[in-house]
Structures are given as structure tokens and as C-alpha cells.
Amino acid sequence: MKQTLPQELHRSLTADVPFISPKFFYDDIGSHLFDVITLLEEYYPTRTEQWIMDANRAAIAKAVGDCDVLLDLGAGNCAKASQLFNSIKPKQYRALDISKEYLEAAVADLQKQFPYIAMRAEAIDLSLPLAFPDIAERRKIFFFPGSSIGNYDPEKADQFFANLAQECHGNGGLLIGVDLVKDHETLNLAYNDPLGVTAAFNLNILLNVNRITGSHFNLHDWEHYAFFNESQSRIEMHLRARSDVTVSLPGDGTKERAIAFKAGDLIHTENSYKYTEDGFTEKLRRAGFGNLQTWTDPKKHFLVCFANANK
Ligand SMILES: C[S@@+](CC[C@H](N)C(=O)[O-])C[C@H]1O[C@@H](n2cnc3c(N)ncnc32)[C@H](O)[C@@H]1O
């Protein structure tokens, strides 16, 4: 049964290990904060992925081939897709993101710059199964940059890839960027910038939760906590209670309750899995993609991959 967002949050915050899905980072403030994160010296993924795509523009376009529809998954500000328009030349661009107002403004701006490409902004939740029956026959290229795939648990990532492979109907493919395993210092610094932008991004999730559920999280009661968990090969982000705190959570068809946190208790807000090139490409093959082509940077910090769905 489909649950509403307040129901989903009610359930996750009262779970044995409380968590909030990272999709709740992205209200309007969260989307803007993420854009600032991408400008930080410590946050190498955006810069590195863009470098790889710039350095291999022609080879990527050749691998991708004809593109009837470019589907930008978790499009954000749409900047990375717009850099591909001149080389990939999509006939149609569909930007999908959960952050509705932010997405619509970005696509409206882009449409002015590229009036000859048909564009559509679609506010959807990518954690639900995807289907595109209206463009079943068209050659689709899914674009999933920014290592957003790192937010999916490995089994969920497998399901997501299988869903995309199926939606290609034997024609098209997936152009994806993924963050690679590297030295822990680089990883930890990327999620613990000294300016505190990632901390603000993490804390802002509580404001969004307050807005959606009517809860009363006070930001002063919580602090950002992020670290690389080597055994799971993932960065974990949490919010840690600074002292004992009780938060009221109004019901949404469920009973209102107060949740008690002790000083040091955690709310898990994000996983960002880091892959090896072999491990990642193997996942794509298992999902039904083939003819993989990969590009990386000199330090091998990030990987861009085109996975073909052609039969
Ligand atoms: C890490 S940012 C990447 C943004 C952009 N694609 C880039 O590479 O810079 C993740 C993007 O995915 C969106 N997003 C996160 N979870 C989502 C979900 N469940 N459904 C739809 N969009 C989601 C966010 O709003 C955000 O724009």
C-alpha cells in the first residue's frame, strides 16, 4: 500500500534505528545548499565528474548514439545534462526530480537557452518503480549523474538498474556517474567541509520534516555526524542529539507520539556507497546492460559509464 510522506516519516523516525530517507534533504533550501556543496574545494565528485565528461565529450556522444529522449534522473539544476545537449543532441529532454519548484525553475531557464529541444519537468519520487509507457518505442537515454546511485542500498541499486534496463525495451541505455573507493581522508573531508555547508544541508532535513509532519525538531538540539564506514564501503551521514531531547510527532492517521532521544542518539540520514570500477560494472551487467564503456579521471576518484541496453 502506498504511504503518504507523513506516514513514511512517522514510520522511519519511530523505527528501532531511526532514519530519514535522503530524498527529504531536497526542499527548496536543500537543493540550493546542495548547489553550494558542489562548489566546495573538499567536494570533489561534481568537479571530477564534469571534468571526465568534458575531457571525453566526443567519445561519450559516440557511445550514446541517437537520443530521442534524454531522461535526467534527479536532475537538480540540470547543469550537467545541459552540457551534453550540443554533443548528444536529444530531441526531447525530461528532467525528473523530487524538488518540484527548484526543478521547474531550472527547466524553464534551460528551455529559453535551448528553445529547439522539447522539455518537460516532472516532479516524481525515483524511489518508486519507474515506467514511461508514452515513450516506450523511443530510444531513451537515462542520465543519472552525481553518484546519486550511491544513496541506494546495493540490492535497491540492482532493482533500480533492472527497472531502467527493462524501460529501455532493448534500445537506448544508461549514462551514469559513480563515486569510487579512495583514501579515507579525501572521503571524510568531502562530507565534513570546514565551512559547515554539508552540516547545514544535513540539519535542514529536520526543517523539511517539521514542514511535512508538523513535528517540532529544534536544530539547536542536533549536530552533523558523517564518516566513512569501511566495512560497508559507504559514507554515512547522521544527526546526533546534543543532549536528551523529546520531539513531538503529530499523527497522520496514526497516533501522535513523543519520541525521546538520549544525548548521542543518532538519526541516520544518508548512505553514500563508494564502488570499485569492477564491482559497479558487474552490477550493470547483472541488470541486463551490455557493451559497457567507462571513463575516469587521472586519480581514479570518479567513474562515468555508458551501459548499453541494445539487444
Ligand atoms: C546528489 S543531487 C545530484 C543533482 C545533479 N543530478 C547533479 O549531478 O549535480 C541528487 C538529486 O536527486 C534528487 N533526488 C533525491 N532523491 C530523489 C528521489 N527519491 N526522487 C527524485 N529525485 C530525488 C534531488 O532533489 C537532487 O536534485
The ligand as an ORCA input file, in Angstrom:
! r2SCAN-3c Opt
* xyz 0 1
  C      23.209     14.479     -5.389
  S      21.993     15.513     -6.132
  C      22.504     15.430     -7.824
  C      21.999     16.585     -8.665
  C      22.503     16.616    -10.110
  N      21.972     15.498    -10.885
  C      23.997     16.579    -10.138
  O      24.558     15.574    -10.584
  O      24.624     17.548     -9.727
  C      20.587     14.446     -6.080
  C      19.368     14.966     -6.837
  O      18.378     13.939     -6.823
  C      17.145     14.441     -6.345
  N      16.509     13.357     -5.585
  C      16.955     12.788     -4.446
  N      16.136     11.788     -4.080
  C      15.155     11.730     -5.016
  C      14.014     10.896     -5.188
  N      13.715      9.899     -4.340
  N      13.230     11.116     -6.271
  C      13.511     12.107     -7.156
  N      14.582     12.923     -7.035
  C      15.400     12.738     -5.986
  C      17.483     15.638     -5.501
  O      16.432     16.575     -5.429
  C      18.731     16.182     -6.190
  O      18.404     17.128     -7.177
*
